[in-house]
Each structure stands twice: as structure tokens, then as C-alpha cells.
């Protein structure tokens, strides 16, 4: 595995997802997370963990959460990994 160069914790506001039509809000929220990661971590390739995806889709496509807390890690290749704080702790332990 590549060495982690940068690690930060963010609370991402997803309120803009509610501007999309009802059935497309969760998909829009995923795109908001992706753009937020690119902008704040200065990278091109973003990998969103399964936990973040499940959290956004947990109430269906129509009602994504208004904000989520995530940990972002950037490796030496410039790949950004977005995960929940619980997932980040599990990865550190193993």
C-alpha cells in the first residue's frame, strides 16, 4: 500500500443535493463529495469508500443526509480516499 502523505477530517455539507430532482439527490450528493475532495485535497483521482456510499444512500435516493463527517487520505500517487472516521480507525489497526 502507498504511504499516506496527507490526512484530514472534514464535515461535508450536502444541502446542495436537495436542489436536484427528488430521484437524483443521492447521486448528486456523491458527486458533491467527489468535487469537495478534489478541491480541498488537490488531487484528481477520488475513491469513495463503501461506508460513505451506504451512508448517503441509507435513506434512499430522495433523502440523503444534510452533512457527513469524513476522513480524507491522500497517498504519494495523488489518489484521495474518502472514508468514514470508523473505517479510518479500522484501517489503522490492521
Secondary structure, DSSP 8 states (H G I E B T S, - for coil): ---EEEEEEEEEE-GGGGGS-GGGHHHHHHHHHHHHHHHHHT-S-EEE-HHHHHHHHTT-SS---SEEEEEEEEETTS-EEEE-HHHHHHHHH-
